[in-house]
Each structure stands twice: as C-alpha cells, then as structure tokens.
Amino acid sequence: MRAASDSFGIYVHIPFCAQRCDYCAFVTYVGVDDLHERYVNAVLRELGVHQEKGLVRPASSIYFGGGTPSRLSLELLGAILGALPQAPVCEITVEINPEDASDEFLAGLVAMGVNRFSVGIQSTAAHVLKELGRVHRGDDVTTLAKRIHDSGVASWSMDLIIGAKSERDEDLLATLESLVGHEHQPPHVSCYLLSVEKGTPLSADPTRHPDDDVLAHRYELLDGYLAEHGYAWYELSNWSQPGHESRHNQLYWSQTPYLGLGVGAHSAEGPRRWWNIANLTTYLERIEHNESVLGGEEVLDDSTRSFEKLALGLRRRGGLVWPQEVDLTKLAGYVVESEDGLVLTRSGRLIANEITHQLDALVGPSTKRAGSDH
C-alpha cells in the first residue's frame, strides 16, 4: 500500500508500567506513577520545541505506545492528544493492557477521538503469562472483546507473543480460539515471535530462550489458523480483516516521516534518524531546564537507505517492484512474483532477513529498485 505523500506520523512514548515483563527491552519504568503529570508536561514542552523548529505538521497517524499508555488518566492522555495537530482523517491508536480496559476508560478514549485500540493479550494460558511476567490472567478474552466492541471504537487489535518455553501448540490454538472464535472478534491481530533482548531477565536465563524451529512451527500454525478465519497477512507480524490494516505501522514500513515524543522516542525525516535520551530522570530534567533531549542521530547514505527500503518493503504483502532481468531461481519457494510485484511465501517470511540480504546481493547499483509502490 502506497503511503500518501502528505502522510506524517506522531509517536508518543508513555514509559510507565505496573510490572516489567521479562522479555521487554523498551524504555519502561515501574513504581514511578507519581511522575505521570510531570512527564506529560515534559512531553508537551518537547512538542512546543519541535513546533518552533517547524518539525510538526498535521498528523495522519498518532500512536500512544509504551510502556503502558493506559496507566495514564484520561485527563492526562487527553492533554497530550489535544495538543497534537491532526489531519482531517487521522488514525489515533492507544495501547491498552487488559486490566485497564474498563467500560469507563474505553468510552472516555473514544469520546476524546481515539479510534483504534491495541490490546496486549500475549496469551490466554496462565503458565505462559507467568513465564512472560505478565500481570493479567488472560482467562476472559471473550468478555474483554465484547467490552471493546461495545465502546464503539472504529478498529482495534489484539496482540500476541508466541514462543515461550512453556507454551505448547494447544496453548496457542486455545489462545487463537479465544481471540476469534466468537462474534466480537478483533478486526486486527498482531503476533510477535518471542525474541531475546540483551539486558532482560529472559536473556539472563538460557533455559528459557525460544527454539528457532519451534518458533517457525508456531508461526506457520498461527498463520494458517488466521487465514482460515478471514484474516489476511499484510506484514510479517500483522493480520487483519479487510480495511483494518494499521495505518501507523504502514507509515513506518514505507519510510514516511514521523516524530517521536517522550523518553527514548525515535524520529525519522528522509535519510535522517534521531532519538531522545533513554533515561527518564535526565529527560525530565533537561526538558525542565530548556535543554536538548537529543540522545543521538544519524544520516543514512544512499546504499543504507536503499537496503532499509528493501527490508521494510519485503516485510509487506503489497509486493516489491523488482527488475525483470534479475534471476530469482535460487529463491524459488521463498518468493513469488505476482501482479503486485515480489512477495514472500510463508516459508520466505520465516527467513525474511536472509532473503533481504540475498535479494540485495542480486542487484547492482545501476539496477537496484528496492522500493515498494504498493
């Protein structure tokens, strides 16, 4: 899917959590809920600095991620959202933990203009949730789904993580049945393979590390199940019913400009990438003293940007425009050529990074056209 030329995204990072999950390497903090209001004020001041520099324009997509955005009060979330300029049609997503999804909270979000929820389920198996370090029990997804449906939100996703050591095939199938086996099934499902991130409790315990062959098997199991129930994959980790693809995700995959606000948030504009400092105390103090919160930046050269475009484009079902003279025989079974361009097969999706490097090696500087026009 081609991103509109005037598309622009805003990402707001909310770093607060009730408990840190064992696999999480994001910039998150527990036990500092007294900083909520101070943090929101800092984000608003950061936004003002970017506006003075002309870096902010009406957003076609706004995404509150974390951490756990739903730990903030409706008043504080509304203060940020109300300050962000929006395009006439804007997708506004808030990540929500199941334990925060009360009728009142969901209705309040919808009333302030939020039109998409991303709900972190991860699994419905109690032993898997315990291994992942999750707080919620996961035993009543059907009731949660009805509550979200009844809120009147335009679209929503339930998000999973597969590959925990204690997870079995039957656990994944039971989780999927809980998600989609009823009348209020989510129109979008994201599913991420459990990965071992440096510095996490998971990384410190090799006996809990996921097995690559098991991950591949579970992915195939999940992809087949969702396809049978009306969900089409449109990116390696995302499936949706027609018309419910995440606009914000597609913005990232098409190299569309976006601005990140908050501690550790990343931004991109053309070849430039930059990110905020990742320490909450330092972020707050610098904002309050009118100092820069820039943590680092880089400018991608043409070769790196071209490879990034290939890697991001290949993740999607939309297809890559590809030079006809390039021989793809060695990649038979992993890629197919359709009317949309070059597309990964299910087997290809399992080794997408390797396929990306092989495709990059197949084309020379004079013929490389790695972009996606879809």
N, C-alpha and C positions, 0 to 999 in steps of 0.2 A: 504494500500500500504506500503510495507516494505521500509524503508529508507536504502540507500546504506551505507555500513559500513564505507566508507570514506567520507560521506557527512559532510559538515561543512557550517554553515551559518554566514553571517555578516550582522548585522542590523546597519544602520546609522540614528541617530535621528536628524532631522532638526526642530528646535523648533519655527521657525518664522511663523507668521500668519498675514493676513491683518485685521482680526477681530476674536475674540474668540467666538466660538459657545457656546450657553447657556448650552449644555449638556456635554461639554468637560472637562475632568479631567486630560488630558495629560499634560506633561511639555511643555507649549507653551507660547510665548510672542508676543505682538503686539507693534508697534511703535519703534522697535529697529533694523530696517533694516540696519542702519549704522554699525551694528556688523557682517554683513554677512562674510566679508573677514576674520576678526579676528576669528570668530567662525570656519570657515573652516581650518584655520591654526592650531587652537587648536585641532580639530579632527585629523588632520594629525600628530600632535605631539603625541597625545594619541596613535594612531596606531603604531607609532615608538616605544613607550614604550612597548606595547604589543608584538611587533615583537622581541624586545631584550629579552623578557622573554620567547619566544618560544610559545606564545599563539595563533599565527596567522598561518594559513595554507591555501592553495588554496581553495577558496570558491566554493561550488556547487550552492549557492544561495546568492545573495546580494539584500538587500531591503532598500530603502530610504523611511523612514516614518516620521511622524511628529505629530503635526505641518503641515507645508505645504512645502515639498521639492521643489515644483515648483516655490516658491518665490525666490530661488537662481538662479543666472545666469547660463547659460550653461557652462561658463568657470569655475565657482566655483564647480558645480556638477562634471564636468569632472576632476577637480583636485583631488577630493576625489576618484572617480571611478578609475582613472588611477593609484592610489597608492595601490589599493586593489588587492591582488593576487587572480587569478581566476583559477578554474579547467577547463579542456578542454571543458566541457559542463557546462555552468553556467547560471542560470536564474537571470536576473537583472531587478528588479522592481523599478519604481519610482511612488510615489503617486502624483497625479496631481489634482488641482482644475480646474473646467470647465473654469473659467475666464482666466486661464493661458495657455490654450491649443491652442495657435496659430499654424499655419502651420509651421512657422519657428522654434518654440520651440520644437514641436514634432519631426520634421525632425532632429534637432540638437541632441536630445536624442538618436534617432535611429542610427545616424551616429557615436556616441561615444560608441555604443554597448548595449544600453538599449534595451531589448527585451520583456518587459512587462510593461504596464501601469495599475495603479489602480486609477480610476477616481471617485472622491466623488460627486455623484449626490444627494443623500439623498432623494430627492423627486422632482417632477415637479410641485407640487401645490404651488403657490405663498404664500398662507396663512400658509402652513406647513413650508416652508423655513423661513418665517419671524418668526414664533414661535421658530424654532430651532436656530435662529440667524445666518443663512447662508447669504453669500454675493450674490451669483449668483442667477439669476431669475429662471432658470430651465425650460425655455419655448421653447428651441430649441435643444432638445437632439438628434433628428434625424440628424441635420446638424453636431453637435459635433461628433456623431458616425461615420459619413462619413469621417470627417477630420481625426479621429484617424485611421480608416481603411486605408485611403489613405496614411498615414505616412509609412506604410509598417511594422509596429511593429508586432512581431510574435504572441503575445497574449495580451489580455487586459481584465480588469474587470470594470464594473460599480457597484458602491457601494451605498446601500440604508440604511436608518434608518426608521423603522416603529414604530408607537405607539404614535406619538404626539397627544395631547389632541384634537386639532382641525382637525385632519385627519379623513376622512370618508372612508368607503370601496371603494367608487367610486374614491376617490383620489388615493388610492393605485393601483387600476386597471388601471387608466389612466396613472400613472407613469410606470407601467409594460408594457403597450401598447407602450408608448414612447420609452422604452428601447429595446423591442424585436419585435415590430410589423413592421419591415422594413428589407431591405436586408443587412444592415450593423450592425446587432445586435451584442452586445458584446458576446464573447465566454465564458465569466465567469460573474457571478453575486454574489456579497456578500450582505447579508442583516442582519442587526443587530437590535434586539429589543431595543427600547429606554430604557435606564436604568438611574436611579437617582444616581449620584455620589456626594459624600459629598463635599461641598465647591463650587459647581457650582451654577449659577443663577437658574437653574432648580430645584435644591434641596431646594432652599430658598422659593419656591412657591408651596405649596402642591396642589393648584388648578390645576396645570399643570402636576402633576405626572400621568404617564400612568396607566391604569387599567389592571390588570393581565388577566382578562377574555378577554378584547379587544385585548391584545397582542397575546393571544393564537389563537383567531379567525383570526386575520390578518396573523399570521404565516401560518395557515392552508390554507388561501386564496392564499397567495403568493406561497407556496409550490405546491399547485395544479395547479396554473397558469403556473409556470415554468416547471413543469413536462409535461404539455400538449404542451409546446413549445420546447421540446427537451433538457431541462436542467435536469441533474440528481444531486440530493444532494449527496455530499461526505463528508460533515461535517455539524454540526448543522446550521451554518450560511452561508454556501457556496454551490453554484450550478454551474455546468459547462457543456459545451458540451464536448464530448469525447476528451481526450488528452489535455485539457486546465486547469486541476487542478493546483492550486498554489503549486509549489514545496516548496516555503519558508514556507507557512502555514503548510504543512505536516511535515516539518522539526521540527517545534515546537511540533506538536502533537505526534511525535514519539520519543521524548526526545533526539533528535540529538543535538550534541554540537553546540553552536552558540556564537558569540562575539558581544556585543553591543558597539557602539562608540557614543560619544556625551553625552550631559547633560541628566541625568535621565535614560540612556540606561541600559538595563539588559542583563546579560550573563549567560550561563549555560555550565557546563562541568561535565558529570557524576552526582554525587549527589550534587555537589557544585553549588550554585546560588549566584551571586553577582550583584551589581548595582551601578551606578555612582550617585554622588550627584545631586540633582534636582534643584539647584539654578544656573542660567546662569552666573551671575557675579562671584560667587565663583568658578564655573567650569573653567571659563576663567582664573581667577587669579591664581588658583592652577596649571593649565597646564603651564602657562607662567612662573611660579616660580619653575617648575620642582617638584611639589608636587603631591601626590596621589589624585586622584579624586574619590576614592572608597567611596561610601556612606554607604555600608553595605554588609553583606554576611551571608550565612547560608549553612550548610551541612545537607541534608536530611537524616534521618535514614531510615533503610530498609522498615519499615512499611509505613512511609510517602511517600517514593519513589514508593512503590507498589501501594498505593492509587492514587497517581498522574498518574501513568501509566494506571490504570483502568479508571480514569476520562477522561484523554486525549484520550485513545483508544475508549471509549464508544461514544465519540463525532463523530466518523467517520463511514462511511458506510462499511468500509473494514471488519468489524467483529472482535470480540474478541475470541481468543482461550479460551475455558471455560471447566472446569472439568465436565465430563459427569454425574458424580454421584450427582451433585448439583441439587436439585429440584427447578425448576423455575415456578412452578404452580402459585404462588402468583403474579407473574409478567406477567401473560397471558394478552395479548393485548398491552403490553408495550415493550416487547422484543420478537424477533423471532429467531429461530436457522436456519441458512442457511448453505450452503456448505462453506461459508466464516467464519462462526462462529456465535457469538451472535451479533444481530443487533437491534437497537432501531426502533420501529414503529414510525409513525408520532406522535401518542399520547405520546409515550415514550420520543420523542425528546423534547416535551413541558415541561417535568419534569425530564430532564436528571440528574440534581444534586441529586434529591431524589432517582432516580433509582440507581445512582452510590453508594449512601450510603447503599441502600438495598442489592445490589449485594455484596458489601464489607462485609456486615454482614453475608451473606450466606456461605461464605467460611472461613475456619480456616487457621491458619498459615501454616499447613502442606500441604494444597491443593491449596493455592492461586496461581493462574497463571493468573494474570490480564493483561498480555501483549497482544498486537496486532501483529500478524505475517504477516499482510497484508498491 
